[in-house]
Amino acid sequence: MLSERPWNREVFLLLIAGLLICWCLGSLLGILLEQFLSVDALARKSFFRFLIGTLTFHAAGLVLVHQFLKLHGMTWSGFLGLTQPRLGRAILFAMVVAVLVLPIVLTLNEWSAHLLDSVGTKAVPQPTIKVLQSTVGLGERFCFGVAAIVLAPLAEEALFRGILYPFIKQRGHPWLALCVTSLVFAAVHANLMTFVPLAFLAVVLVFVYERTDKLLAPIVTHALFNAVNFFSFIYEAELTRFFHQF
């Protein structure tokens, strides 16, 4: 399925242009947000900026991917690999990989933080983590959870592994496809400390896609990875007390 149908170059460029327009629109709305928010709402501006970013990248990206698939005469079921055999085995494989890769990524994250500290650069959390730290309402955390566990894995895997990776690979550059998608995936998260860990995660997600030939598999791995990080942060105090008992 990875090379079953080459993506049309013109349609691919239209997709990229649409994503750039949406990104610019999101940035503009973020700037306008600070000008029109009330004094009380300014304290929650990080959440509103996160919400705008989610809508103008992940949600808008899914709309653009839908049009991209439509122009190629492909359905979401075929794109995700839902019509392929051994779907259950692929999902199980994706879940096992998520469990195995999580401690490796977390270790790389710690090493990156120590390396940055050693060279005099302050290691700061991802922008999304900063938003989660400032959200206290149940509704805000629910929105964040849906964005992190559902929207982000679906949109990012569709764009990076489902479209960009095959587009480059189908033109005879498999290693370039792996490197470009991994580095861009890490870069769009806009955090120096997590760049190497996320690039490694991206390589693993490509491996899962190649191994199963179903885009749903890396989506599951990505979603489980985000879910564990999300709930670990939410229940950090409870988990700390639990492990201190041993």
C-alpha positions in Angstrom: 0.0 0.0 0.0 2.9 2.4 0.6 3.7 2.5 -3.1 0.4 1.4 -4.4 -0.5 4.7 -5.9 2.0 7.6 -6.3 0.8 10.9 -5.0 0.2 13.6 -7.7 2.9 16.3 -7.5 0.5 19.2 -8.2 -2.0 18.0 -5.6 0.8 17.5 -3.1 2.0 21.1 -3.6 -1.6 22.4 -3.2 -1.7 20.5 0.1 1.5 22.1 1.3 0.3 25.6 0.2 -2.9 25.0 2.1 -1.0 24.0 5.2 1.2 27.1 5.0 -1.9 29.4 4.6 -3.5 27.8 7.6 -0.4 28.2 9.6 -0.1 31.9 8.7 -3.8 32.4 9.5 -3.3 30.7 12.9 -0.3 33.0 13.7 -2.4 36.1 12.7 -5.3 35.0 14.9 -2.9 34.4 17.8 -1.6 38.0 17.4 -5.2 39.4 17.2 -6.2 37.3 20.2 -3.9 39.3 22.5 -5.3 42.6 21.3 -8.9 41.8 21.9 -8.9 39.5 25.0 -10.1 41.0 28.2 -7.8 41.5 31.1 -9.3 38.4 32.9 -9.0 36.3 29.8 -5.3 37.2 29.2 -4.3 34.9 32.0 -5.7 32.0 29.8 -4.2 33.3 26.5 -1.8 30.3 26.2 -4.8 27.9 26.1 -6.6 30.0 23.5 -3.4 30.2 21.4 -3.2 26.4 21.7 -6.8 26.0 20.7 -6.3 28.3 17.6 -3.1 26.3 16.7 -4.9 23.0 17.0 -7.8 24.2 14.8 -5.6 25.9 12.1 -3.1 23.0 11.9 -4.5 19.7 13.0 -8.2 20.2 12.3 -7.5 22.2 9.1 -4.9 19.7 8.1 -7.4 16.9 8.3 -9.8 18.8 6.1 -7.0 19.4 3.5 -6.0 15.7 3.7 -9.6 14.8 3.0 -9.6 16.9 -0.1 -6.2 15.5 -1.1 -7.5 11.9 -0.9 -10.7 12.9 -2.7 -8.6 14.3 -5.6 -6.8 10.9 -5.7 -10.0 8.9 -5.7 -9.1 7.4 -2.3 -11.2 6.9 0.8 -10.1 7.2 4.4 -10.6 3.5 4.9 -8.1 2.7 2.1 -5.7 5.4 3.3 -5.7 4.1 6.9 -5.4 0.5 5.8 -8.7 -0.5 7.3 -9.6 -2.6 4.3 -6.3 -4.6 4.5 -6.0 -8.1 6.1 -4.5 -8.7 9.5 -5.7 -5.4 10.9 -5.9 -6.7 14.5 -2.3 -8.0 14.4 -1.1 -4.6 13.1 -2.9 -2.8 16.0 -1.4 -5.2 18.6 2.1 -4.7 17.1 1.6 -0.9 17.3 0.6 -1.1 20.9 3.6 -3.2 21.8 6.0 -0.8 20.1 4.4 2.1 22.0 5.1 0.4 25.3 8.7 -0.4 24.3 9.6 3.0 22.8 8.2 5.2 25.6 11.0 4.6 28.1 13.6 5.1 25.4 12.1 8.5 24.3 11.8 9.6 27.9 15.5 8.7 28.5 16.5 10.6 25.4 14.5 13.5 26.6 16.4 13.6 29.9 19.7 13.3 28.2 18.8 16.2 25.9 17.9 18.3 28.9 21.2 17.5 30.6 23.1 18.3 27.5 21.4 21.7 27.1 22.1 22.5 30.7 25.7 21.5 30.3 26.2 24.0 27.5 24.5 26.8 29.3 21.1 26.6 27.5 18.0 26.4 29.6 16.0 23.3 28.9 12.3 24.3 28.6 9.3 22.1 28.1 7.3 21.9 24.9 4.8 24.7 24.3 2.0 22.2 24.6 3.3 21.1 28.1 3.4 24.8 29.1 -0.2 25.1 28.1 -1.2 22.0 30.0 0.6 23.4 33.1 -1.6 26.5 32.9 -4.9 24.7 32.3 -6.8 23.9 35.5 -10.4 23.6 34.3 -11.8 20.2 33.5 -13.2 21.5 30.1 -9.8 22.8 29.1 -8.0 19.6 30.0 -10.6 17.6 28.1 -10.0 19.7 25.0 -6.3 19.3 25.4 -6.7 15.5 25.9 -8.8 15.2 22.7 -6.3 17.3 20.7 -3.2 15.4 22.0 -4.6 11.8 21.9 -7.0 12.0 18.9 -6.4 15.0 16.6 -2.6 15.3 16.7 -1.8 11.6 16.0 -4.4 11.4 13.2 -3.4 14.6 11.5 0.4 14.3 12.0 0.5 10.7 10.9 -1.7 11.4 7.8 0.6 14.3 6.8 4.0 13.0 7.7 3.8 9.2 7.3 0.8 8.9 5.1 1.6 11.6 2.5 5.0 13.2 2.8 7.0 9.9 3.4 5.5 8.0 0.5 5.7 11.1 -1.8 9.5 11.2 -1.3 10.0 7.4 -1.2 8.1 6.8 -4.4 10.6 9.0 -6.2 13.4 6.6 -5.4 14.7 8.2 -2.2 13.7 6.0 0.8 16.5 7.2 3.1 15.8 10.9 2.3 12.1 10.2 3.0 13.0 8.8 6.4 15.3 11.7 7.3 13.2 14.5 6.0 9.9 13.3 7.6 11.7 12.6 10.9 13.5 16.0 11.1 10.4 18.0 10.0 8.2 16.1 12.4 10.6 17.0 15.3 11.0 20.6 14.1 7.3 21.4 14.0 7.0 20.7 17.7 9.2 23.8 18.2 11.3 22.6 21.1 15.0 22.1 21.2 15.0 19.7 24.2 12.6 17.3 22.5 14.0 17.5 19.0 16.2 14.4 19.2 13.6 12.3 21.1 10.9 13.2 18.7 13.1 12.6 15.7 13.8 9.1 17.1 10.1 8.6 17.7 9.4 9.6 14.1 11.9 6.9 12.8 10.0 4.3 14.9 6.7 5.4 13.5 8.0 5.0 10.0 9.2 1.5 11.0 5.7 0.7 12.3 4.2 1.9 9.0 6.6 -0.1 6.9 6.2 -3.2 9.0 2.4 -3.2 9.0 1.7 -1.4 5.7 -1.2 0.2 7.5 -1.3 3.9 8.5 -3.6 3.1 11.4 -0.7 1.3 13.1 1.6 4.4 13.6 -1.5 6.4 14.5 -2.2 3.9 17.4 1.5 4.0 18.5 1.5 7.8 18.4 -1.9 8.1 20.2 -0.8 5.7 23.0 2.5 7.6 23.4 0.7 10.9 23.8 -1.9 9.4 26.1 0.6 8.0 28.5 2.4 11.4 28.6 -0.9 13.2 29.1 -2.2 11.1 31.9 1.2 10.9 33.6 1.3 14.7 33.7 -2.3 15.0 34.9 -1.8 12.5 37.7 1.9 13.3 38.4 1.3 13.9 42.1 -0.6 10.7 42.6 2.0 8.6 40.7 4.8 10.2 42.8 3.1 9.2 46.0 2.4 5.7 44.7 6.0 5.0 43.8 7.3 6.5 47.0 5.5 3.7 48.8 8.0 1.2 47.5 
